């Protein structure tokens, strides 16, 4: 019998991303080798079209560090912050 290992990731949404997601944060389950892209895809599956409109312009932090390669593996217990562009001065 093969056991599939999973990891739990906390996704936190800020500002416009929070409004689009409809929640401040959520946990998603990924395969143990899941990537940032996998986590975001799981969020999109749950949250739908409003988040899909905002997400392409967002920055993503993985445990507080900006991640530009969405193929990066997300370790178990990691936090992903989804930050839309901020306006102001």
Chimera marker file (.cmm) of the C-alpha trace (Angstrom):
<marker_set name="trace">
<marker id="1" x="0.000" y="0.000" z="0.000" r="1" g="1" b="0" radius="0.5"/>
<marker id="2" x="1.360" y="3.410" z="-0.970" r="1" g="1" b="0" radius="0.5"/>
<marker id="3" x="0.816" y="6.339" z="1.366" r="1" g="1" b="0" radius="0.5"/>
<marker id="4" x="0.704" y="9.785" z="-0.163" r="1" g="1" b="0" radius="0.5"/>
<marker id="5" x="2.312" y="12.383" z="2.033" r="1" g="1" b="0" radius="0.5"/>
<marker id="6" x="0.736" y="15.778" z="2.229" r="1" g="1" b="0" radius="0.5"/>
<marker id="7" x="1.688" y="19.130" z="3.635" r="1" g="1" b="0" radius="0.5"/>
<marker id="8" x="-0.474" y="21.871" z="5.058" r="1" g="1" b="0" radius="0.5"/>
<marker id="9" x="0.116" y="25.436" z="3.924" r="1" g="1" b="0" radius="0.5"/>
<marker id="10" x="-1.422" y="28.616" z="5.344" r="1" g="1" b="0" radius="0.5"/>
<marker id="11" x="-2.340" y="31.172" z="2.681" r="1" g="1" b="0" radius="0.5"/>
<marker id="12" x="-2.926" y="34.699" z="3.975" r="1" g="1" b="0" radius="0.5"/>
<marker id="13" x="-4.568" y="37.342" z="1.801" r="1" g="1" b="0" radius="0.5"/>
<marker id="14" x="-4.035" y="41.083" z="2.144" r="1" g="1" b="0" radius="0.5"/>
<marker id="15" x="-5.977" y="44.166" z="0.981" r="1" g="1" b="0" radius="0.5"/>
<marker id="16" x="-7.638" y="43.600" z="-2.416" r="1" g="1" b="0" radius="0.5"/>
<marker id="17" x="-6.622" y="39.947" z="-2.445" r="1" g="1" b="0" radius="0.5"/>
<marker id="18" x="-8.471" y="39.470" z="0.850" r="1" g="1" b="0" radius="0.5"/>
<marker id="19" x="-11.570" y="41.122" z="-0.600" r="1" g="1" b="0" radius="0.5"/>
<marker id="20" x="-11.369" y="38.963" z="-3.728" r="1" g="1" b="0" radius="0.5"/>
<marker id="21" x="-10.822" y="35.733" z="-1.766" r="1" g="1" b="0" radius="0.5"/>
<marker id="22" x="-13.567" y="36.539" z="0.706" r="1" g="1" b="0" radius="0.5"/>
<marker id="23" x="-11.416" y="35.272" z="3.589" r="1" g="1" b="0" radius="0.5"/>
<marker id="24" x="-8.351" y="36.578" z="5.416" r="1" g="1" b="0" radius="0.5"/>
<marker id="25" x="-6.618" y="33.220" z="5.396" r="1" g="1" b="0" radius="0.5"/>
<marker id="26" x="-7.084" y="29.548" z="4.713" r="1" g="1" b="0" radius="0.5"/>
<marker id="27" x="-5.210" y="26.267" z="4.968" r="1" g="1" b="0" radius="0.5"/>
<marker id="28" x="-4.683" y="24.122" z="1.885" r="1" g="1" b="0" radius="0.5"/>
<marker id="29" x="-3.408" y="20.565" z="1.629" r="1" g="1" b="0" radius="0.5"/>
<marker id="30" x="-0.763" y="19.800" z="-0.978" r="1" g="1" b="0" radius="0.5"/>
<marker id="31" x="1.264" y="16.784" z="-1.990" r="1" g="1" b="0" radius="0.5"/>
<marker id="32" x="4.502" y="16.828" z="-0.008" r="1" g="1" b="0" radius="0.5"/>
<marker id="33" x="6.340" y="18.112" z="-3.092" r="1" g="1" b="0" radius="0.5"/>
<marker id="34" x="3.674" y="20.737" z="-3.847" r="1" g="1" b="0" radius="0.5"/>
<marker id="35" x="4.729" y="24.064" z="-5.272" r="1" g="1" b="0" radius="0.5"/>
<marker id="36" x="3.669" y="27.669" z="-4.860" r="1" g="1" b="0" radius="0.5"/>
<marker id="37" x="1.733" y="27.249" z="-8.116" r="1" g="1" b="0" radius="0.5"/>
<marker id="38" x="-0.063" y="24.207" z="-6.673" r="1" g="1" b="0" radius="0.5"/>
<marker id="39" x="-1.046" y="26.132" z="-3.543" r="1" g="1" b="0" radius="0.5"/>
<marker id="40" x="-2.340" y="29.057" z="-5.581" r="1" g="1" b="0" radius="0.5"/>
<marker id="41" x="-4.260" y="26.690" z="-7.879" r="1" g="1" b="0" radius="0.5"/>
<marker id="42" x="-5.921" y="25.120" z="-4.824" r="1" g="1" b="0" radius="0.5"/>
<marker id="43" x="-6.886" y="28.596" z="-3.612" r="1" g="1" b="0" radius="0.5"/>
<marker id="44" x="-8.310" y="29.503" z="-7.017" r="1" g="1" b="0" radius="0.5"/>
<marker id="45" x="-10.338" y="26.305" z="-7.085" r="1" g="1" b="0" radius="0.5"/>
<marker id="46" x="-11.914" y="27.257" z="-3.768" r="1" g="1" b="0" radius="0.5"/>
<marker id="47" x="-12.253" y="31.013" z="-4.249" r="1" g="1" b="0" radius="0.5"/>
<marker id="48" x="-13.107" y="31.360" z="-7.927" r="1" g="1" b="0" radius="0.5"/>
<marker id="49" x="-13.257" y="34.137" z="-10.439" r="1" g="1" b="0" radius="0.5"/>
<marker id="50" x="-12.786" y="37.173" z="-8.192" r="1" g="1" b="0" radius="0.5"/>
<marker id="51" x="-9.460" y="35.889" z="-6.888" r="1" g="1" b="0" radius="0.5"/>
<marker id="52" x="-8.504" y="34.818" z="-10.424" r="1" g="1" b="0" radius="0.5"/>
<marker id="53" x="-8.806" y="38.447" z="-11.534" r="1" g="1" b="0" radius="0.5"/>
<marker id="54" x="-6.536" y="39.755" z="-8.769" r="1" g="1" b="0" radius="0.5"/>
<marker id="55" x="-3.958" y="36.997" z="-8.419" r="1" g="1" b="0" radius="0.5"/>
<marker id="56" x="-1.899" y="37.651" z="-11.586" r="1" g="1" b="0" radius="0.5"/>
<marker id="57" x="-0.906" y="41.098" z="-10.302" r="1" g="1" b="0" radius="0.5"/>
<marker id="58" x="-0.080" y="39.919" z="-6.774" r="1" g="1" b="0" radius="0.5"/>
<marker id="59" x="3.277" y="39.328" z="-5.169" r="1" g="1" b="0" radius="0.5"/>
<marker id="60" x="3.722" y="36.148" z="-3.178" r="1" g="1" b="0" radius="0.5"/>
<marker id="61" x="5.871" y="35.723" z="-0.085" r="1" g="1" b="0" radius="0.5"/>
<marker id="62" x="6.919" y="32.265" z="1.070" r="1" g="1" b="0" radius="0.5"/>
<marker id="63" x="7.665" y="32.404" z="4.785" r="1" g="1" b="0" radius="0.5"/>
<marker id="64" x="8.283" y="36.140" z="4.474" r="1" g="1" b="0" radius="0.5"/>
<marker id="65" x="10.551" y="36.008" z="1.407" r="1" g="1" b="0" radius="0.5"/>
<marker id="66" x="9.416" y="37.129" z="-2.041" r="1" g="1" b="0" radius="0.5"/>
<marker id="67" x="9.121" y="34.200" z="-4.406" r="1" g="1" b="0" radius="0.5"/>
<marker id="68" x="9.198" y="34.773" z="-8.150" r="1" g="1" b="0" radius="0.5"/>
<marker id="69" x="9.484" y="31.141" z="-9.222" r="1" g="1" b="0" radius="0.5"/>
<marker id="70" x="6.096" y="29.600" z="-8.585" r="1" g="1" b="0" radius="0.5"/>
<marker id="71" x="7.643" y="26.163" z="-9.160" r="1" g="1" b="0" radius="0.5"/>
<marker id="72" x="9.345" y="26.511" z="-5.752" r="1" g="1" b="0" radius="0.5"/>
<marker id="73" x="8.427" y="23.682" z="-3.378" r="1" g="1" b="0" radius="0.5"/>
<marker id="74" x="6.383" y="24.718" z="-0.358" r="1" g="1" b="0" radius="0.5"/>
<marker id="75" x="7.417" y="22.915" z="2.833" r="1" g="1" b="0" radius="0.5"/>
<marker id="76" x="4.897" y="21.595" z="5.333" r="1" g="1" b="0" radius="0.5"/>
<marker id="77" x="3.718" y="24.319" z="7.695" r="1" g="1" b="0" radius="0.5"/>
<marker id="78" x="4.797" y="27.144" z="5.399" r="1" g="1" b="0" radius="0.5"/>
<marker id="79" x="2.958" y="30.444" z="5.066" r="1" g="1" b="0" radius="0.5"/>
<marker id="80" x="2.189" y="32.074" z="1.735" r="1" g="1" b="0" radius="0.5"/>
<marker id="81" x="1.238" y="35.741" z="1.774" r="1" g="1" b="0" radius="0.5"/>
<marker id="82" x="-0.658" y="37.067" z="-1.242" r="1" g="1" b="0" radius="0.5"/>
<marker id="83" x="-0.102" y="40.807" z="-1.640" r="1" g="1" b="0" radius="0.5"/>
<marker id="84" x="-1.730" y="42.903" z="-4.343" r="1" g="1" b="0" radius="0.5"/>
<marker id="85" x="0.044" y="46.019" z="-5.605" r="1" g="1" b="0" radius="0.5"/>
<marker id="86" x="-0.294" y="48.834" z="-3.115" r="1" g="1" b="0" radius="0.5"/>
<marker id="87" x="-1.124" y="52.412" z="-4.049" r="1" g="1" b="0" radius="0.5"/>
<marker id="88" x="-0.241" y="55.521" z="-2.148" r="1" g="1" b="0" radius="0.5"/>
<marker id="89" x="2.821" y="57.392" z="-1.237" r="1" g="1" b="0" radius="0.5"/>
<link id1="1" id2="2" r="1" g="1" b="0" radius="0.2"/>
<link id1="2" id2="3" r="1" g="1" b="0" radius="0.2"/>
<link id1="3" id2="4" r="1" g="1" b="0" radius="0.2"/>
<link id1="4" id2="5" r="1" g="1" b="0" radius="0.2"/>
<link id1="5" id2="6" r="1" g="1" b="0" radius="0.2"/>
<link id1="6" id2="7" r="1" g="1" b="0" radius="0.2"/>
<link id1="7" id2="8" r="1" g="1" b="0" radius="0.2"/>
<link id1="8" id2="9" r="1" g="1" b="0" radius="0.2"/>
<link id1="9" id2="10" r="1" g="1" b="0" radius="0.2"/>
<link id1="10" id2="11" r="1" g="1" b="0" radius="0.2"/>
<link id1="11" id2="12" r="1" g="1" b="0" radius="0.2"/>
<link id1="12" id2="13" r="1" g="1" b="0" radius="0.2"/>
<link id1="13" id2="14" r="1" g="1" b="0" radius="0.2"/>
<link id1="14" id2="15" r="1" g="1" b="0" radius="0.2"/>
<link id1="15" id2="16" r="1" g="1" b="0" radius="0.2"/>
<link id1="16" id2="17" r="1" g="1" b="0" radius="0.2"/>
<link id1="17" id2="18" r="1" g="1" b="0" radius="0.2"/>
<link id1="18" id2="19" r="1" g="1" b="0" radius="0.2"/>
<link id1="19" id2="20" r="1" g="1" b="0" radius="0.2"/>
<link id1="20" id2="21" r="1" g="1" b="0" radius="0.2"/>
<link id1="21" id2="22" r="1" g="1" b="0" radius="0.2"/>
<link id1="22" id2="23" r="1" g="1" b="0" radius="0.2"/>
<link id1="23" id2="24" r="1" g="1" b="0" radius="0.2"/>
<link id1="24" id2="25" r="1" g="1" b="0" radius="0.2"/>
<link id1="25" id2="26" r="1" g="1" b="0" radius="0.2"/>
<link id1="26" id2="27" r="1" g="1" b="0" radius="0.2"/>
<link id1="27" id2="28" r="1" g="1" b="0" radius="0.2"/>
<link id1="28" id2="29" r="1" g="1" b="0" radius="0.2"/>
<link id1="29" id2="30" r="1" g="1" b="0" radius="0.2"/>
<link id1="30" id2="31" r="1" g="1" b="0" radius="0.2"/>
<link id1="31" id2="32" r="1" g="1" b="0" radius="0.2"/>
<link id1="32" id2="33" r="1" g="1" b="0" radius="0.2"/>
<link id1="33" id2="34" r="1" g="1" b="0" radius="0.2"/>
<link id1="34" id2="35" r="1" g="1" b="0" radius="0.2"/>
<link id1="35" id2="36" r="1" g="1" b="0" radius="0.2"/>
<link id1="36" id2="37" r="1" g="1" b="0" radius="0.2"/>
<link id1="37" id2="38" r="1" g="1" b="0" radius="0.2"/>
<link id1="38" id2="39" r="1" g="1" b="0" radius="0.2"/>
<link id1="39" id2="40" r="1" g="1" b="0" radius="0.2"/>
<link id1="40" id2="41" r="1" g="1" b="0" radius="0.2"/>
<link id1="41" id2="42" r="1" g="1" b="0" radius="0.2"/>
<link id1="42" id2="43" r="1" g="1" b="0" radius="0.2"/>
<link id1="43" id2="44" r="1" g="1" b="0" radius="0.2"/>
<link id1="44" id2="45" r="1" g="1" b="0" radius="0.2"/>
<link id1="45" id2="46" r="1" g="1" b="0" radius="0.2"/>
<link id1="46" id2="47" r="1" g="1" b="0" radius="0.2"/>
<link id1="47" id2="48" r="1" g="1" b="0" radius="0.2"/>
<link id1="48" id2="49" r="1" g="1" b="0" radius="0.2"/>
<link id1="49" id2="50" r="1" g="1" b="0" radius="0.2"/>
<link id1="50" id2="51" r="1" g="1" b="0" radius="0.2"/>
<link id1="51" id2="52" r="1" g="1" b="0" radius="0.2"/>
<link id1="52" id2="53" r="1" g="1" b="0" radius="0.2"/>
<link id1="53" id2="54" r="1" g="1" b="0" radius="0.2"/>
<link id1="54" id2="55" r="1" g="1" b="0" radius="0.2"/>
<link id1="55" id2="56" r="1" g="1" b="0" radius="0.2"/>
<link id1="56" id2="57" r="1" g="1" b="0" radius="0.2"/>
<link id1="57" id2="58" r="1" g="1" b="0" radius="0.2"/>
<link id1="58" id2="59" r="1" g="1" b="0" radius="0.2"/>
<link id1="59" id2="60" r="1" g="1" b="0" radius="0.2"/>
<link id1="60" id2="61" r="1" g="1" b="0" radius="0.2"/>
<link id1="61" id2="62" r="1" g="1" b="0" radius="0.2"/>
<link id1="62" id2="63" r="1" g="1" b="0" radius="0.2"/>
<link id1="63" id2="64" r="1" g="1" b="0" radius="0.2"/>
<link id1="64" id2="65" r="1" g="1" b="0" radius="0.2"/>
<link id1="65" id2="66" r="1" g="1" b="0" radius="0.2"/>
<link id1="66" id2="67" r="1" g="1" b="0" radius="0.2"/>
<link id1="67" id2="68" r="1" g="1" b="0" radius="0.2"/>
<link id1="68" id2="69" r="1" g="1" b="0" radius="0.2"/>
<link id1="69" id2="70" r="1" g="1" b="0" radius="0.2"/>
<link id1="70" id2="71" r="1" g="1" b="0" radius="0.2"/>
<link id1="71" id2="72" r="1" g="1" b="0" radius="0.2"/>
<link id1="72" id2="73" r="1" g="1" b="0" radius="0.2"/>
<link id1="73" id2="74" r="1" g="1" b="0" radius="0.2"/>
<link id1="74" id2="75" r="1" g="1" b="0" radius="0.2"/>
<link id1="75" id2="76" r="1" g="1" b="0" radius="0.2"/>
<link id1="76" id2="77" r="1" g="1" b="0" radius="0.2"/>
<link id1="77" id2="78" r="1" g="1" b="0" radius="0.2"/>
<link id1="78" id2="79" r="1" g="1" b="0" radius="0.2"/>
<link id1="79" id2="80" r="1" g="1" b="0" radius="0.2"/>
<link id1="80" id2="81" r="1" g="1" b="0" radius="0.2"/>
<link id1="81" id2="82" r="1" g="1" b="0" radius="0.2"/>
<link id1="82" id2="83" r="1" g="1" b="0" radius="0.2"/>
<link id1="83" id2="84" r="1" g="1" b="0" radius="0.2"/>
<link id1="84" id2="85" r="1" g="1" b="0" radius="0.2"/>
<link id1="85" id2="86" r="1" g="1" b="0" radius="0.2"/>
<link id1="86" id2="87" r="1" g="1" b="0" radius="0.2"/>
<link id1="87" id2="88" r="1" g="1" b="0" radius="0.2"/>
<link id1="88" id2="89" r="1" g="1" b="0" radius="0.2"/>
</marker_set>
